[in-house]
Amino acid sequence: MRKIIIAIDGPAASGKSTAAKLLAKKLGYLYIDTGAMYRACALAALRQNVDIKNDNELIKLMNSIKVEIQQSNSGNIIILDGEDVSQEIREPDISRRASAISAKRVVREKMVELQRTIGEKGGVILDGRDIGTIVFPHAELKFFMVAPIEIRAQRRYLELKAKGLNPNFEIVLEELQDRDLADSSRALAPLIPASDAISIDNGSLSIEEQVGVLYSYYQKQMEGL
């Protein structure tokens, strides 16, 4: 059976990554967490004290670092210059920095090139904020995941607590609001649904129900190929 490219976009904490991982496992596809790649860039910039407002510094950084994605039973392993940074890039501070650095052209160009190289042959599911609009505008199947911001904040709050952190819900909510504004208003690759994306409001859906909805659309898509 032909293997296609599936793009899943959406705002932070919309559930796209979890759904993408489970759908990829169900289909036997490769899952690519593109957001983690930008987080790795943000971590590299922090470690090297790079001013992300300085394009020359960013160019040097992007030419010097190596970001890789390896697969494991539990998901993507993000390798930065030979080091597994999968856990470190999930820190809240890195999340904030990732939104800013991902808006820089030199960073996006390098990461998009890498994403296209990995996924060009199909059999992949990529989630992010511009997969269906910029990275793979010709992906055979595109989704745009949404949910009320209060529900997304609750998801992120519980995720942080599960990691042993002590988050403040109001701060989590405020940070998501700021992230939404930054992602949707940036000039380069803003967060918008592709014109042919299928919008999924998963605010009232369990993760199993979400995957079921995505899978049903996949089945319909494959019937037409």
N, C-alpha and C positions, 0 to 999 in steps of 0.2 A: 504494500500500500504506500502511496506517495506520502512523504512527510512534509508538512508545511511549516511556515513561520507564524507563530501566534504572539501578538503584541498585547500586553496588558498595562494600561496606564491608569493613573489616578493620583490623588493627593496623598500626603503622608498619612499613615495609619488607616488607609482605606481598605486594608486587608488584601491588597493585590499580591504581595509577596507570598503570603501563606497559601493563598489560592493557587498561585502560579506553581509553587513547589509541588503541591498535591496533584494538580492537574498533570504536571510534567511526569510525575511518578506513575500516574494512572495510564498515561499514553506511552510511557517509555521514551519520553523526550528529554533533551538536555535543558536544564533550567539555568538561566543567566540573570543574576541579580545585578542590574546595571547601577542601581543606587549605591551598592557597596563599592563599586569601582570609584565613584566620585568621593565617597567617604575616605577611601584609601588615599586619594589625591589630597584631600583636606588634612589627613593625618600627616602626610609627608610635608605639606606646607608648614604645619604647626611645628613639627620636629626640626625643620630646617630654618625656622623663623623667617619664612618667606612672606613678603607683603603682597597679598593677592591683588592689590590695586595696582601693583607695578607689573606691567606686561612683560618687561624684560626679565624680571626675576621669575615670573611664571614660566616663560619659555625655557629658561635654563632648568627649572625644576622638572618640567615635563620631558625634557630631553635627557634627563639624568636618572629618572626613576623607572622601575619596571613593575607593572601591575599585572598579576596573573590570577586566573580563576581555576581552581581545581575542584573536582567533584568528590563528594563523600555521601554516605547514606543519610547523613543529617542535613545535607544541603551544600551550598557553595563554601569553599575555603578560599579566603582572599589572601593572596601573597603579595606583600610589598617588599621589593628588593630582597627576596629570599626569606622573608619572615612572615609567619602566619599572624595576621592582624585581625582575624575574623571577629574577635571579641572586642578588641580595643576600639574599632571603628564604630561600635554601637553606642559609645558613650554620648550622652546628650550634647556635650560641647562639640563633638565631631559632627553630629547631625546638623547643628546650626551652621558650622563652617562649611559643610558640604553643599548646602543650598547656595551659599555665596560663591564658592569656587566653581560650582557647576554652571554658573552663568557666564563664565569667562570663555571666550571663543577658543583660545589655544588649548584649554583643557577639554572642552567638548569635542573639538576636532580629533584629538588623540584618542579619547575614549570611544567615540562613535566609530572611528576606524577599527578599533579593536573589537567592538561589539559586532560590527558587520563581518569581520573576518571569521569570528567564531560561529556566527549564525547563518552565513550566506547559503549554506547547503540545505537548510531546512531541518526539521526535526528538533526545533528549539522553541522555548517559551521565554520571552524576555519581559521583564516588568520594569517600569520606570515612569518617566513623565513626558517623554517625547518619542517613545518607541514607534508608535503608529503614525506620527506626524513627520519625524525627521530621520530616525535611524532606519526603519524599514517601512516607508510609506506604502510599499506594495505588498506588505504582509497579507497573507490570504485571510487571516482572521484577526480582528482587532476588538478589544474590550476597553471600556473606560469605567473603572470602579469608583463608586461614590457612596458616601454615607454621611449623615448629619455630623457636624463637627463635635458635638457633645459625645456621641458614640465613639468617634475616632479618638477623642481625648481619653475616654474611659479605657479603650483598648490599649493605648500607649501607656497609660497609668498602670494598668495591671501588668503589662509587659515589663516595665521598669521594676515593679515590686517583685516580680518573679525572679529578677536578677539580683535580688537582695538589696536593692536601693530603697530610698525613702522619699519618693517623689511627692510633690504638692500638686493636687489635681488642678487648681486654678493656674498654676504656673505652666503645667503641661498644656492646658487649654490655650493659654495666651501664646505659648510658643508655636502651637499648631496654627493659630490664627496668623501669626507673623509669617510662618513658613508658607501658608497658602497664598498670602499676599505677595510675598517675594517670588514664589514660583509662577504665579499666574500673571504677574505684571512685568517680568523681565523682558527685555527686548529680544534676547537670543533664546530661541526654543522655549517659549512660554508653555506653561501647563494648560493645554486646551485639548479637548477630544478631537480625534480625527473625524473628518466629515462622514466617514463610513464606519466609525466605531459603534459597537453595541454598548449602550449605557446600562450598567447593572447597579441598582441601588441595593446594597447588601446590608443596610442598617438593621433590618429585622431578620436577616438570614443567618443560620449557623454556618460554620465553615463547610460542613458536609453539604448543606443546601447550596452554598455558593459554587462549590466544585461541580455539583450536579447540574446547575444551570449552565455553567461554562461548557461542560461536557455535552450537553444536549445541543448547544449551538455548534460545537465541533462536529458532532455526528451529522447535523444538517449540512454543514459546509462540505464534509467529505462525500456526502451523497451527490453533491452537485459537481464534483470533480471527475 
